[in-house]
Amino acid sequence: MKFLAIALLWCSNGYVKDRCDFPISSGDFCANDTQYTTMKNVFGYNAATGRCEQYIYYGCGGYGNRFNTRQECWNTCGRKSRSKCTLPDTGLSGAHWRYYYDIKSDTCKSRYYFYYTTDEVNRFFNLRDCEIECK
C-alpha cells in the first residue's frame, strides 16, 4: 500500500514539459470558423535555432509554444537560448557605431559604443546581423 501511494505521488508530480520545449505548431482550423477569423500571426520558440519565430496559428489545438508578441516569446524562452538578443544593452556610448536588439520595441537600434567588448553582448556590427539573429 505504501508503495502504491509513493508511486501515485511520483506520477502526479512527474516531469512537466516547458512550453518552450514543444515544437512550433500551427494547430488546426476551428470547426465553426468558416471565415477563418481565428487565424493570427504569433511567435514560437524554435529550440533548434534558439530564436523566436513568427508563424500563423489557425486557431485551435497545437502546443503551448505560442506567444502573441516576439517580446513575450523572448521573455519566456530567451533564458533557454544563449542568444545575445536577450541581453540588455550596456548603454555605454562612444566611438564605434553598432546595433543592439531592443526587446521592448522588437527592433534593432543603433548607437555609438566606446568600449570594445566580446561577441557575448547584445551588440552587432551591422543592422543586417542584428535582424538575422534577433528577428
C-alpha positions as CSV (number, residue, x, y, z in Angstrom):
1,M,0.0,0.0,0.0
2,K,2.8,2.4,0.9
3,F,4.5,1.6,-2.4
4,L,1.3,2.4,-4.3
5,A,0.9,5.8,-2.5
6,I,4.6,6.7,-3.4
7,A,4.1,5.6,-7.0
8,L,1.0,7.7,-7.4
9,L,2.6,10.7,-5.8
10,W,5.7,10.3,-8.1
11,C,3.4,10.1,-11.2
12,S,1.3,13.1,-10.2
13,N,4.5,15.2,-9.7
14,G,6.1,13.9,-12.8
15,Y,8.1,15.9,-15.3
16,V,6.1,18.7,-16.9
17,K,7.5,19.8,-20.2
18,D,8.4,23.5,-20.5
19,R,6.2,25.2,-23.2
20,C,9.4,26.4,-24.9
21,D,10.4,22.8,-25.5
22,F,7.4,22.0,-27.5
23,P,7.6,22.3,-31.3
24,I,6.1,25.2,-33.1
25,S,2.6,24.1,-34.2
26,S,0.1,26.0,-36.4
27,G,-2.7,23.9,-34.9
28,D,-5.8,23.3,-36.8
29,F,-8.7,25.3,-38.3
30,C,-11.5,25.5,-35.9
31,A,-14.6,23.6,-36.9
32,N,-17.1,26.5,-36.5
33,D,-14.7,29.1,-38.1
34,T,-15.8,29.1,-41.7
35,Q,-14.5,32.6,-42.3
36,Y,-11.1,31.8,-40.8
37,T,-11.3,34.6,-38.3
38,T,-9.3,32.8,-35.7
39,M,-6.1,32.7,-37.8
40,K,-3.4,35.1,-36.5
41,N,0.3,35.7,-36.6
42,V,2.0,34.6,-33.4
43,F,5.5,33.7,-32.3
44,G,7.1,30.4,-31.1
45,Y,10.5,29.5,-29.7
46,N,12.5,27.3,-32.1
47,A,14.8,25.2,-29.9
48,A,16.9,24.2,-32.8
49,T,17.8,27.7,-33.8
50,G,17.5,29.3,-30.4
51,R,15.2,32.0,-31.8
52,C,11.6,33.3,-31.6
53,E,10.0,32.9,-35.0
54,Q,6.8,34.2,-36.4
55,Y,4.2,31.8,-37.8
56,I,0.4,31.5,-38.5
57,Y,-1.7,29.9,-35.9
58,Y,-5.0,28.5,-37.2
59,G,-7.0,29.0,-34.0
60,C,-7.5,25.5,-32.5
61,G,-5.2,22.9,-31.0
62,G,-1.5,22.9,-31.3
63,Y,1.0,23.2,-28.5
64,G,1.6,25.8,-25.8
65,N,4.7,27.2,-27.6
66,R,2.7,30.2,-28.8
67,F,3.1,33.8,-27.9
68,N,1.3,37.0,-29.1
69,T,4.5,39.0,-29.4
70,R,8.2,38.3,-30.0
71,Q,8.9,40.1,-26.8
72,E,6.7,37.7,-24.8
73,C,8.4,34.8,-26.5
74,W,11.9,36.1,-25.7
75,N,11.0,37.0,-22.2
76,T,9.6,33.4,-21.6
77,C,12.0,31.3,-23.6
78,G,15.1,33.5,-24.1
79,R,16.7,32.1,-21.0
80,K,16.9,28.7,-22.8
81,S,18.8,30.2,-25.7
82,R,22.3,31.7,-25.5
83,S,21.3,34.4,-27.8
84,K,22.7,37.8,-27.2
85,C,19.4,39.3,-28.3
86,T,18.0,38.7,-24.8
87,L,20.9,40.5,-23.1
88,P,20.4,44.2,-22.0
89,D,22.1,46.9,-23.9
90,T,25.1,48.1,-21.9
91,G,24.3,51.7,-22.6
92,L,28.0,52.7,-22.9
93,S,28.3,55.3,-25.7
94,G,31.4,56.3,-27.6
95,A,33.4,55.9,-30.8
96,H,32.0,52.8,-32.5
97,W,28.7,52.7,-34.4
98,R,27.0,49.4,-33.6
99,Y,23.5,47.9,-33.3
100,Y,21.6,46.2,-30.5
101,Y,18.3,44.5,-30.3
102,D,15.7,46.3,-28.2
103,I,13.4,43.5,-26.9
104,K,10.6,46.0,-25.9
105,S,10.2,47.5,-29.3
106,D,11.2,44.4,-31.3
107,T,13.6,46.4,-33.3
108,C,17.3,46.7,-33.9
109,K,18.6,50.1,-32.9
110,S,21.9,51.9,-33.5
111,R,24.2,53.8,-31.2
112,Y,27.8,54.7,-30.7
113,Y,29.8,52.4,-28.4
114,F,33.1,53.4,-26.7
115,Y,34.4,50.2,-25.4
116,Y,35.3,47.1,-27.4
117,T,33.7,44.0,-26.0
118,T,33.4,40.4,-26.8
119,D,30.6,38.9,-29.0
120,E,28.7,37.8,-25.9
121,V,26.9,41.1,-25.5
122,N,23.8,42.4,-27.2
123,R,25.8,44.2,-29.9
124,F,26.1,43.7,-33.7
125,F,28.4,45.2,-36.3
126,N,25.6,46.0,-38.6
127,L,21.8,46.1,-38.8
128,R,21.5,43.0,-41.0
129,D,23.4,40.8,-38.5
130,C,21.1,42.1,-35.7
131,E,17.9,41.4,-37.7
132,I,19.1,37.9,-38.8
133,E,19.8,36.8,-35.2
134,C,17.0,38.5,-33.4
135,K,14.0,38.9,-35.7
